[in-house]
C-alpha cells in the first residue's frame, strides 16, 4: 500500500513540475512536456556504421543536438533523465551487461564526468543489468590533417583492455551519445571481442550524417 501511495505522490509531483526543455508546460514523460517530447527528431531505427548496426533513438538534429551539446560540454546534467529516457524507448536485444563508451582521463578531468556512463546508469536501472567497464581509453589527440585510414588506426590505438577483468560477459550493449562514422564503437567492439564477447550491440541517442 505504501508503494502505491508513493507512486501516486511522485506522479502528482511530476505533473506539477515544468518541462526541463521549454520550462512552460508540465512534465509528461522523462521530465519533458508532451509537445517537447513529440517534437524530438525521432528515428527509433538502427543505422549502419562500420558494418555494424547501431540502435539510434533520434536523428542528430534540433533541438536534440543542442541538448546533447549542453549535457556533454556545459554540465547541464538536468537533461540526464530525459536523455536516458530516449534510450528506454528503443527495443533492444537481451544483454548481460552495458558498456559505456570510455573517455580518456584528460577528458574526464576536463568535464568532470563521462556522459556515456551517466546515460548507461539510467539504462542499467531500467534493464536491470550491470555496467561493465573492462576497457579504458588513452589520451585523445586531434585528428586534423589525418587521412581516413590514419584516423581509424589512431582511434583503434586509443582503446586498451584493463588487466584481467574479474568478470566477463558474452552479450553486451555499448552505450554512446552520438554516432557519426562509428569508428569509436568499432574500436571498442574489437577490444570486447578479445574478451570473448560474442554478441555486441550498440545504442546511441542520435545518429549524425
C-alpha atoms as one frame of an Amber mdcrd trajectory, in Angstrom:
protein
   0.000   0.000   0.000   2.826   2.371   0.886   4.450   1.778  -2.504   1.197
   2.664  -4.271   0.837   5.877  -2.265   4.437   6.886  -3.009   3.934   6.157
  -6.706   0.790   8.311  -6.821   2.576  11.125  -4.984   5.539  11.020  -7.379
   3.199  11.057 -10.380   1.321  14.029  -8.964   4.537  15.895  -8.244   5.817
  15.256 -11.762   2.680  16.831 -13.225   3.380  19.966 -11.205   6.996  20.341
 -12.336   7.789  22.298 -15.527   9.375  20.686 -18.593  13.179  20.842 -18.373
  13.353  21.950 -22.014  10.710  24.628 -22.513  10.106  25.399 -18.835   6.438
  26.130 -19.552   4.223  23.064 -19.749   4.117  20.339 -17.107   6.302  17.275
 -17.409   4.723  14.434 -19.357   7.485  11.873 -19.981  11.050  11.647 -18.685
  10.949  15.293 -17.467   9.753  16.659 -20.846   6.293  18.009 -21.645   4.214
  16.293 -24.302   4.946  18.848 -27.044   8.712  18.844 -26.445   8.787  15.047
 -26.312   6.865  14.734 -29.579   8.966  17.418 -31.288  12.219  15.482 -30.893
  13.743  14.261 -34.210  12.781  10.638 -33.628  14.383   7.824 -35.618  13.969
   4.684 -33.458  15.783   2.564 -36.016  19.286   1.105 -36.324  21.831   2.804
 -38.568  24.708   1.012 -40.267  28.193   2.160 -39.229  31.431   0.226 -39.840
  29.367  -2.822 -40.878  27.607  -2.735 -37.514  24.019  -1.838 -36.721  23.733
   0.864 -34.071  20.318   1.428 -32.481  19.589   5.151 -32.565  16.776   6.941
 -30.781  16.885  10.101 -32.902  18.486  11.973 -35.751  21.203  14.406 -34.660
  19.089  17.479 -35.298  17.458  20.379 -33.450  16.606  20.537 -30.602  18.324
  17.318 -29.549  21.718  18.366 -30.920  21.678  21.429 -28.670  20.548  19.407
 -25.649  23.332  16.852 -26.131  25.982  19.565 -26.538  24.877  21.291 -23.342
  24.724  17.989 -21.468  28.148  16.923 -22.722  30.163  20.128 -22.611  28.327
  22.597 -20.356  27.383  20.354 -17.401  23.627  20.693 -17.967  23.037  17.475
 -16.055  19.344  18.208 -15.551  18.909  16.674 -19.037  20.185  13.294 -17.855
  16.744  11.799 -17.121  15.319  12.944 -20.450  18.267  11.641 -22.483  18.373
   8.311 -20.694  14.630   8.110 -21.311  15.225   8.243 -25.073  17.241   5.039
 -24.882  14.483   3.367 -22.908  12.127   3.882 -25.870  14.131   1.524 -28.052
  13.546  -2.183 -28.433  16.956  -3.575 -27.572  18.284  -7.143 -27.680  18.671
  -9.177 -24.496  22.028  -8.431 -22.903  24.038  -9.332 -19.823  25.854  -6.024
 -19.278  26.143  -2.435 -20.503  29.477  -0.973 -21.631  29.537   2.847 -21.669
  31.842   4.421 -24.248  35.013   5.245 -22.272  36.686   8.653 -22.383  40.291
   9.479 -21.619  41.451  10.611 -18.192  42.180  14.031 -19.690  38.602  14.361
 -20.979  37.224  13.108 -17.672  39.257  15.683 -15.742  38.153  18.446 -18.105
  34.404  17.619 -17.984  34.152  16.078 -14.550  32.083  13.110 -15.792  31.654
  10.648 -18.630  28.355  11.483 -20.324  28.012   7.956 -21.721  28.377   6.492
 -18.236  25.552   8.717 -16.962  23.334   7.512 -19.808  24.350   3.913 -19.140
  23.348   4.206 -15.483  19.790   5.164 -16.443  19.538   2.291 -18.912  21.145
  -0.123 -16.453  18.472   0.594 -13.853  15.741   0.172 -16.470  17.049  -3.137
 -17.869  18.301  -4.402 -14.511  21.732  -5.347 -15.857  25.158  -4.263 -14.568
  27.522  -1.689 -16.029  30.800  -3.213 -17.179  33.943  -1.151 -17.917  36.727
  -3.548 -18.972  38.299  -1.120 -21.464  39.984   2.217 -20.917  40.712   4.981
 -23.373  44.087   6.650 -23.721  44.600  10.331 -24.420  42.615  11.520 -27.426
  44.620  13.635 -29.867  43.380  15.950 -32.597  42.864  14.078 -35.873  43.078
  17.183 -38.036  45.005  16.517 -41.221  44.861  12.718 -40.927  43.554  10.506
 -43.713  40.540   8.260 -43.107  42.778   5.211 -42.636  45.059   7.120 -40.247
  42.030   8.269 -38.242  40.782   4.693 -37.887  44.203   3.439 -36.817  44.553
   6.282 -34.299  41.171   5.530 -32.718  41.921   1.794 -32.526  45.144   2.543
 -30.636  43.248   4.639 -28.069  41.396   1.645 -26.594  43.209  -0.762 -24.293
  41.873  -3.558 -22.101  42.156  -3.399 -18.343  44.337  -6.120 -16.905  42.449
  -9.371 -16.320  38.834  -8.241 -15.779  37.370 -10.192 -12.860  34.017 -10.702
 -14.556  33.312 -11.284 -18.230  30.084 -11.154 -20.214  29.231 -12.571 -23.614
  26.211 -10.414 -24.518  26.889  -6.692 -24.084  25.500  -3.351 -25.187  27.745
  -0.374 -25.961  26.197   2.981 -24.995  27.322   6.213 -26.660  25.812   9.671
 -27.017  26.218  10.365 -30.757  27.400   8.120 -33.565  28.950   9.641 -36.689
  31.365   7.345 -38.540  31.096   4.643 -35.893  34.892   4.376 -35.591  34.935
   4.574 -31.794  32.237   1.939 -31.436  34.083  -0.317 -33.889  37.361   0.043
 -31.964  35.642  -0.691 -28.646  33.903  -3.687 -30.214  37.262  -5.137 -31.260
  38.532  -4.911 -27.674  35.403  -6.585 -26.348  35.784  -9.402 -28.863  39.225
 -10.098 -27.389  37.425 -10.615 -24.065  35.304 -13.328 -25.709  32.182 -11.192
 -26.062  30.095 -12.944 -28.691  27.071 -10.689 -29.055  27.966  -6.993 -29.104
  25.244  -4.421 -29.774  25.395  -0.640 -29.659  22.920   2.124 -28.919  23.145
   5.909 -29.094  20.989   8.950 -28.527  21.400  10.283 -32.046  22.905   9.404
 -35.400  24.693  12.111 -37.365  25.300  12.030 -41.092
